[in-house]
Amino acid sequence: MSREYIQIQDFDLCQYNSFRIASNAKVVFFPYSTEGVRQLFLDLGDIKPVILGNGSNTIFSNDICTAPVIISSFLNKISFINNIISVGSGVSLSTLSWFALEKLRTGFEFLEDIPGSVGGALYMNAGTYNDCIGDKVHSALVYDYKARKILSIDKQQLSPFWGKRDSFFQHFPCFIISCQLEAYLTDSYEDILNRQLSIKQKRYLKQPRNYPSAGSVFKRPYVNGESYYVWKLIDEAGLRGYRIGDAQVSTKHPGFIVNVGNASGKNVVDLMNYCKKMIYQKYNIQLNEEWIIV
């Protein structure tokens, strides 16, 4: 039986993480079908892999990644039927948003400028202050690590776990192959497009785009029922522009850490931990990162 995945040895991951950190994987796999996912995990057995989509919230802390890496970018099919968008986990959120626009379906505008893939977005329940991708999900097709088979997870199973940067997938480890999104709401092409471009403009004005980053570093903390803006805590602690190696707290938006040159994974993680330490010392608030550290 031919394998429906690609295997590459000694693979440079720099272009597969949005921080552009130099790290080499001993082996990477690119499944390109549901059957390829099944074959790959059966071949891996009990070996735990690193999962990557666009790598937009993943930090490689070492120069060498010894664990096998699975990259979902070839799981990129997208279709629309009966008010449902079926989309592979490797599809970018920008592609999904523009696809919805072409079908005159609204509610996906907020995804256009989030630099991630559908699989990563589902895992993190990516979104904005007002919208999250979990609100759209009808069902998901996954490979269940424990059962070692392909399963369909319906909306009723998923719904109780959607939260701020939280999802079913963080509690029941599995590989996300694809999902089905409800796309009932319609609007004019021009109105949807204007909302997309307005959201994009606002983000570009606020966020650092001149250097590689992995998005917001920390989740918004809640203490005694009160929420705090992380960027404001970091700014008031005097950390705007603070730098370790080529990793720097953004001067434009201190809720971001950026790579101003050739930051190593260690630089980034050390700076993140330094910010956590200083905020805890100054405000007695524990910050928790949104990133996945490998």
C-alpha positions in Angstrom: 0.0 0.0 0.0 1.4 3.4 -1.0 1.8 6.0 1.8 -0.4 9.1 1.5 2.1 11.3 3.3 5.6 12.8 2.5 8.6 12.2 4.8 11.6 14.5 4.7 14.8 14.2 6.9 16.8 17.1 8.3 14.2 19.8 7.6 14.6 23.6 8.2 11.6 24.8 10.2 12.4 28.6 9.8 9.7 29.1 7.2 7.2 27.0 9.2 7.0 29.2 12.3 5.9 32.9 12.2 8.7 33.9 14.5 11.2 32.8 11.9 13.3 31.0 14.5 16.1 28.8 13.1 15.4 25.2 14.1 16.1 21.9 12.4 13.7 19.0 12.6 15.2 15.5 12.3 12.2 14.4 10.4 9.0 16.0 9.2 5.8 14.5 7.7 3.3 16.1 5.3 0.0 14.0 5.2 -2.2 15.0 2.2 -5.3 13.0 2.9 -7.4 11.6 5.7 -6.0 8.2 4.9 -2.5 9.6 5.0 -3.2 10.9 8.5 -4.3 7.5 9.6 -1.4 5.7 8.0 1.1 8.2 9.5 -0.1 7.9 13.1 -0.2 4.1 12.9 3.4 4.1 11.6 4.5 6.5 14.4 2.9 4.2 17.1 3.5 5.7 20.6 5.9 8.4 19.4 4.5 11.8 20.2 4.9 14.3 17.4 4.9 18.1 17.2 1.9 19.4 15.2 2.4 22.5 13.0 0.0 24.5 10.8 1.3 27.9 10.1 3.4 27.8 13.3 1.9 31.2 14.3 1.7 30.4 18.0 4.6 27.9 18.3 8.1 28.7 19.7 11.0 26.3 19.0 13.1 26.7 22.1 16.0 24.6 20.8 18.1 24.6 17.6 17.3 20.9 17.0 13.8 19.4 17.2 14.2 15.8 17.9 10.5 14.9 18.0 8.9 14.1 14.6 7.0 17.1 13.2 3.7 16.8 11.3 2.9 19.8 9.1 -0.7 20.1 8.0 -0.3 22.4 5.0 -1.3 19.8 2.4 -4.6 19.2 4.2 -5.9 22.2 2.3 -9.3 21.3 0.7 -12.2 23.7 1.1 -15.8 23.4 -0.2 -19.3 24.8 0.4 -22.6 22.9 0.3 -25.9 23.3 2.1 -24.7 26.3 4.2 -21.7 24.4 5.5 -18.1 25.2 4.8 -15.9 22.1 4.9 -12.3 23.0 5.4 -9.0 21.1 6.0 -6.9 21.9 9.0 -4.1 23.2 6.9 -6.1 26.0 5.3 -5.1 29.4 6.4 -7.6 31.6 8.2 -7.2 34.3 5.5 -8.1 31.8 2.8 -11.2 30.7 4.8 -12.3 34.3 5.2 -12.0 35.1 1.5 -13.7 31.9 0.6 -16.7 32.8 2.8 -16.8 36.2 1.1 -17.0 34.6 -2.3 -20.0 32.6 -1.1 -21.5 35.8 0.4 -21.4 34.3 3.9 -20.7 36.7 6.7 -19.4 36.0 10.2 -15.8 35.1 9.0 -14.4 38.6 8.5 -12.6 38.6 11.8 -10.4 35.6 10.7 -8.9 37.4 7.6 -5.9 38.8 9.4 -5.3 36.2 12.0 -2.0 34.5 10.9 -2.8 30.9 11.6 -4.3 27.7 10.1 -7.8 26.3 10.7 -6.4 23.4 12.8 -4.4 25.7 15.1 -7.4 28.1 15.3 -9.7 25.3 16.5 -7.2 24.1 19.1 -6.8 27.6 20.5 -10.3 28.8 19.8 -8.8 31.7 18.0 -10.6 34.9 17.7 -11.1 38.5 18.8 -12.7 40.1 21.9 -16.1 39.6 20.3 -15.8 36.5 18.0 -14.3 33.1 18.2 -14.0 30.3 15.6 -15.7 27.9 18.0 -19.0 29.7 17.5 -19.0 28.5 13.9 -18.1 24.9 14.3 -20.7 22.2 13.3 -18.4 19.2 13.6 -14.7 18.1 13.3 -13.0 15.1 11.8 -10.0 14.0 14.0 -7.6 11.2 14.5 -8.0 10.1 18.1 -4.6 9.2 19.6 -6.0 6.9 22.2 -8.6 5.0 20.1 -6.1 5.1 17.1 -8.8 5.8 14.6 -10.6 8.5 12.7 -13.6 10.0 14.5 -16.2 12.7 13.8 -16.9 14.9 16.8 -20.2 16.7 16.6 -21.3 20.1 17.9 -22.9 18.8 21.1 -19.6 17.2 22.1 -17.5 20.3 21.2 -19.8 23.0 22.6 -19.2 22.6 26.4 -15.4 23.1 25.9 -15.3 26.3 23.9 -13.9 29.1 26.1 -11.4 31.9 25.9 -8.5 30.3 24.1 -9.9 26.9 25.2 -11.4 24.0 23.3 -12.3 20.3 23.3 -9.0 19.5 21.6 -6.9 20.7 24.5 -8.7 18.2 26.8 -8.9 15.2 24.5 -5.7 15.1 22.5 -6.2 14.4 18.9 -5.1 15.5 15.4 -7.5 17.8 13.7 -8.0 16.7 10.0 -10.8 19.0 9.0 -14.0 20.7 10.3 -17.4 21.8 9.1 -18.4 25.4 9.8 -21.9 26.8 9.8 -22.3 29.5 7.3 -26.0 30.5 7.3 -25.7 34.3 7.5 -25.6 36.2 4.2 -24.8 39.7 3.2 -23.7 41.7 0.2 -20.2 41.3 -1.2 -19.4 44.9 -0.7 -20.5 45.0 3.0 -18.5 41.8 3.9 -15.5 43.1 2.1 -15.6 46.5 3.8 -15.8 44.8 7.2 -12.8 42.6 6.3 -10.7 45.5 5.2 -11.7 47.6 8.2 -10.7 44.9 10.7 -7.4 44.5 8.8 -6.7 48.2 8.9 -7.3 48.4 12.7 -5.0 45.5 13.4 -2.2 46.9 11.2 -2.5 50.3 13.0 -2.2 48.7 16.4 0.0 45.6 16.0 3.7 45.3 15.0 4.0 44.0 11.5 7.5 45.1 10.6 9.1 42.2 12.5 8.3 38.5 12.8 6.2 37.5 15.9 3.9 34.9 17.1 1.0 37.1 18.0 -0.1 38.1 21.5 2.2 36.5 24.1 0.0 36.2 27.1 -3.6 35.4 27.8 -5.6 38.1 29.5 -5.4 37.5 33.3 -8.4 37.6 35.6 -7.9 38.3 39.3 -10.9 38.3 41.7 -13.3 38.7 38.7 -11.4 41.7 37.2 -9.6 41.4 33.9 -6.3 43.2 33.1 -4.8 44.4 29.8 -1.5 42.6 29.5 0.1 45.2 27.3 -0.7 47.9 29.9 0.8 45.8 32.7 4.0 45.3 30.7 4.2 48.9 29.6 3.7 50.3 33.2 6.4 47.8 34.4 8.8 49.6 32.0 9.3 46.6 29.7 8.3 48.2 26.4 11.4 47.8 24.2 13.2 45.4 26.7 15.4 43.1 24.8 17.2 39.8 25.3 19.4 39.0 22.3 17.3 39.8 19.2 14.0 39.1 21.0 12.3 42.3 22.0 9.1 43.5 23.7 7.5 45.4 20.9 7.9 49.2 21.1 4.6 49.5 19.1 2.5 47.1 21.1 4.1 45.7 24.3 1.7 42.7 24.3 3.9 41.3 21.5 7.4 40.0 21.5 9.2 40.4 18.1 12.3 39.1 16.4 14.3 42.1 15.5 17.1 40.1 13.9 18.2 36.6 14.5 16.5 35.7 17.8 17.0 32.2 19.0 14.2 30.2 20.7 16.1 30.6 24.0 16.1 34.4 23.6 12.3 34.4 23.1 11.5 32.1 26.0 13.9 33.9 28.3 12.3 37.2 27.5 8.8 35.8 28.0 9.8 34.3 31.4 11.4 37.6 32.4 8.2 39.5 31.6 6.2 37.0 33.7 8.6 37.3 36.6 8.5 41.1 36.6 4.7 41.3 36.3 4.3 38.9 39.2 6.8 40.9 41.4 5.2 44.2 40.6 1.5 43.3 40.5 1.2 39.8 42.0 -0.4 38.7 38.8 0.6 35.4 37.1 0.7 35.6 33.3 0.1 32.5 31.2 1.4 32.4 27.7 -0.8 31.7 24.7 2.1 30.2 22.8 3.0 26.5 22.6 6.7 26.0 23.6 8.4 23.1 21.9 
